[in-house]
Amino acid sequence: MTINSTIIASGSLATSRRTIGGVLGQLQFLEISYADSIRIMTDAGLPPRALNEPDFPISMDQDLRISQAMVRLLDMTVSPTTFLFGMRELIGIEHFGVLGMAIRHAANVSTALNISLRYPQLMWGHSRMTVRKDKESYSLAFSMDTPSLRGSSSADLNRIVEYCIVLDLVSMLRINEDITDGLFKPTRIKLPTAEPSDWKTIAGELPWPIDFSETHASIIYPVEFENTPLPRANPLIYRSYEVIAEKLSHHLADKSKLSESVTQWLWTQSPPLKRGEIAKNLAMSERSLTRQLHSEGTSYSKLLAGVQNERALNFLNNRSLPVAEIAYRLGYSEPAAFSRAFYKWQGLSPLQWRQSSASRSSR
């Protein structure tokens, strides 16, 4: 872009809380086995049942940990960039559910991109997207800070950032193809990484020029791309889906019981959110939260113990995780405090339970 370019829109696709739907889609097109998917879920502090609940809420940190696990399952000779561009045909607007349908029926590209940024919880992205235009071009740029993930090497983090940015770029590329029926193609695509050694395996299949070692990841279109009417523009259908998207974004896990909503919130963070934090997220006072949970026959402490117990069992099934690391992930100040809590739940120490579990598995 030139120095005279103007920012049209900007926002983060990396919301702190989103549904697990985006992760489930990635597990599917990466063809990760059910057993590996269970392990990835539980290592991120989520229950196995989340695999069957597309609206299950997760945090950005959990999403990144799952992304890290998926990237590690890729053959090291395959770059994330080459892999994702090779899989681009499997990503379509239908994967974005209600929000995707609103985008499909928007009046023009500008409206479609704005609604994407308005409800990022339903886009499942990882980066910041900035939309610019000048006299000749209209561009979408993607950027992302290197995350801080415990136990990750610099090489690991670099591959995660590469994977997340390219996934966001390819997703928006495919959305734009879908909503315009392929009438507008990018004039260029720019990527901040060096050209991968395996790029030649797919380079001949791509219909647009791609430049590597650029400052930012970006998709560049002709300037007319912004306001061209979309083939399926329909104000009534657009508004109908937008209303649903708005409701979903305000309450990702709309449950009939408060206890179910609190439990969902507890699962989104490891260590779990405190009582006051959950009350704030549910737009209520701590006193009201306590009173309503009591009327349902439970309490924050009971729900917390249930989540921590299940999460601890999932972690202990991963025998490569030391008990001290499990204690840290669960938010305990020291392993002894975790062991005391676990004994109350199971009547065994964590090591005794792990040994008993291993014995049962070998029979």
Backbone hydrogen bonds, N-H to C=O, Kabsch-Sander energy under -0.5 kcal/mol:
donor,donor_aa,acceptor,acceptor_aa,energy
5,S,2,T,-1.6
6,T,133,K,-3.0
8,I,6,T,-0.6
8,I,131,V,-3.3
9,A,131,V,-1.4
11,G,129,M,-2.1
13,L,127,S,-2.9
15,T,13,L,-1.1
18,R,58,I,-2.7
19,T,121,Q,-0.8
20,I,56,F,-1.8
21,G,54,P,-1.1
22,G,19,T,-0.6
24,L,20,I,-2.3
25,G,21,G,-1.9
26,Q,22,G,-1.6
27,L,23,V,-2.6
28,Q,24,L,-1.7
29,F,25,G,-2.3
30,L,26,Q,-2.0
31,E,28,Q,-1.2
32,I,27,L,-2.1
37,S,33,S,-2.5
38,I,34,Y,-2.5
39,R,35,A,-2.0
40,I,36,D,-2.6
41,M,37,S,-2.5
42,T,38,I,-2.6
43,D,39,R,-2.4
44,A,40,I,-1.2
44,A,41,M,-0.5
45,G,42,T,-1.6
46,L,41,M,-2.4
50,A,47,P,-2.0
51,L,48,P,-2.0
52,N,49,R,-1.9
53,E,50,A,-1.4
56,F,53,E,-2.5
58,I,18,R,-3.6
59,S,268,T,-0.5
60,M,16,S,-1.6
63,D,59,S,-2.2
64,L,60,M,-2.5
65,R,61,D,-2.1
66,I,62,Q,-2.2
67,S,63,D,-2.4
68,Q,64,L,-2.5
69,A,65,R,-2.0
70,M,66,I,-2.4
71,V,67,S,-2.6
72,R,68,Q,-2.0
73,L,69,A,-1.0
74,L,70,M,-0.6
74,L,71,V,-1.1
78,V,75,D,-2.5
79,S,77,T,-0.6
83,F,79,S,-2.5
84,L,80,P,-2.7
85,F,81,T,-2.3
86,G,82,T,-1.9
87,M,83,F,-1.3
88,R,85,F,-0.9
90,L,87,M,-2.2
91,I,88,R,-1.5
92,G,90,L,-0.6
95,H,92,G,-1.7
96,F,93,I,-1.8
97,G,94,E,-1.4
99,L,96,F,-0.8
100,G,96,F,-1.6
101,M,97,G,-1.9
102,A,98,V,-1.9
103,I,99,L,-2.6
104,R,100,G,-2.4
105,H,101,M,-1.3
106,A,103,I,-1.4
109,V,228,T,-0.5
110,S,226,E,-1.7
112,A,108,N,-2.1
113,L,109,V,-2.7
114,N,110,S,-1.9
115,I,111,T,-2.0
116,S,112,A,-1.4
117,L,113,L,-1.7
118,R,114,N,-1.5
119,Y,115,I,-1.6
122,L,119,Y,-1.8
123,M,120,P,-1.7
124,W,120,P,-1.2
125,G,13,L,-0.6
125,G,120,P,-0.5
128,R,143,S,-3.2
129,M,11,G,-2.9
130,T,141,A,-2.4
131,V,9,A,-3.6
132,R,130,T,-0.5
132,R,139,S,-2.4
133,K,6,T,-2.0
134,D,137,S,-2.3
138,Y,221,Y,-2.3
139,S,132,R,-2.9
140,L,219,I,-2.3
141,A,130,T,-2.8
142,F,217,A,-3.0
143,S,128,R,-1.8
149,L,147,P,-0.7
150,R,148,S,-0.5
152,S,149,L,-1.6
157,L,153,S,-2.4
158,N,154,S,-2.4
159,R,155,A,-1.9
160,I,156,D,-2.1
161,V,157,L,-2.6
162,E,158,N,-2.3
163,Y,159,R,-2.6
164,C,160,I,-2.9
165,I,161,V,-2.6
166,V,162,E,-2.2
167,L,163,Y,-2.4
168,D,164,C,-2.1
169,L,165,I,-2.5
170,V,166,V,-3.1
171,S,167,L,-2.3
172,M,168,D,-2.3
173,L,169,L,-2.4
174,R,170,V,-2.4
175,I,171,S,-2.3
176,N,172,M,-2.5
177,E,173,L,-1.8
178,D,174,R,-2.4
179,I,175,I,-2.6
180,T,176,N,-1.3
181,D,178,D,-0.9
182,G,177,E,-2.2
183,L,180,T,-1.7
185,K,183,L,-0.5
187,T,220,I,-2.8
188,R,220,I,-1.3
189,I,209,P,-1.9
190,K,218,S,-2.8
191,L,211,D,-2.6
199,W,196,P,-1.6
201,T,198,D,-1.7
202,I,199,W,-2.0
203,A,199,W,-1.9
205,E,202,I,-2.2
206,L,202,I,-0.6
206,L,203,A,-1.1
211,D,189,I,-2.8
213,S,193,T,-2.7
214,E,191,L,-2.7
217,A,142,F,-1.2
218,S,190,K,-2.5
219,I,140,L,-2.2
220,I,188,R,-2.6
221,Y,138,Y,-3.1
223,V,136,E,-1.4
225,F,222,P,-2.0
226,E,223,V,-1.3
228,T,224,E,-0.8
230,L,107,A,-2.0
233,A,230,L,-1.7
234,N,105,H,-2.2
238,Y,234,N,-2.9
239,R,235,P,-2.4
240,S,236,L,-2.2
241,Y,237,I,-2.3
242,E,238,Y,-2.2
243,V,239,R,-2.3
244,I,240,S,-1.4
245,A,241,Y,-2.5
246,E,242,E,-2.5
247,K,243,V,-1.9
248,L,244,I,-2.5
249,S,245,A,-2.4
250,H,246,E,-1.5
251,H,247,K,-1.5
254,D,251,H,-0.5
255,K,253,A,-1.0
261,S,257,K,-1.4
262,V,258,L,-2.8
263,T,259,S,-2.2
264,Q,260,E,-2.2
265,W,261,S,-2.3
266,L,262,V,-2.3
267,W,263,T,-1.7
268,T,264,Q,-0.9
268,T,265,W,-0.7
269,Q,266,L,-0.8
278,I,274,K,-2.2
279,A,275,R,-2.5
280,K,276,G,-2.2
281,N,277,E,-2.2
282,L,278,I,-1.8
283,A,280,K,-1.5
284,M,279,A,-2.5
289,L,285,S,-2.4
290,T,286,E,-2.7
291,R,287,R,-2.5
292,Q,288,S,-2.6
293,L,289,L,-2.2
294,H,290,T,-2.2
295,S,291,R,-1.8
296,E,292,Q,-0.8
296,E,293,L,-0.7
297,G,294,H,-1.7
298,T,293,L,-2.3
303,L,299,S,-2.3
304,L,300,Y,-2.8
305,A,301,S,-2.5
306,G,302,K,-2.1
307,V,303,L,-2.1
308,Q,304,L,-2.9
309,N,305,A,-2.5
310,E,306,G,-2.1
311,R,307,V,-2.8
312,A,308,Q,-2.5
313,L,309,N,-2.2
314,N,310,E,-2.1
315,F,311,R,-2.4
316,L,312,A,-2.7
317,N,313,L,-1.4
318,N,315,F,-1.4
319,R,317,N,-1.1
321,L,318,N,-2.1
326,I,322,P,-2.0
327,A,323,V,-2.6
328,Y,324,A,-1.9
329,R,325,E,-2.5
330,L,326,I,-2.0
331,G,328,Y,-1.3
332,Y,327,A,-2.5
337,A,334,E,-0.8
338,F,334,E,-1.4
339,S,335,P,-2.6
340,R,336,A,-2.2
341,A,337,A,-2.0
342,F,338,F,-2.9
343,Y,339,S,-2.1
344,K,340,R,-1.4
345,W,341,A,-1.4
346,Q,342,F,-2.7
347,G,343,Y,-2.3
353,W,349,S,-2.7
354,R,350,P,-2.4
355,Q,351,L,-2.5
356,S,352,Q,-2.4
357,S,353,W,-2.7
358,A,354,R,-2.4
359,S,355,Q,-2.0
360,R,356,S,-2.1
361,S,357,S,-2.2
362,S,358,A,-1.4
363,R,360,R,-0.8
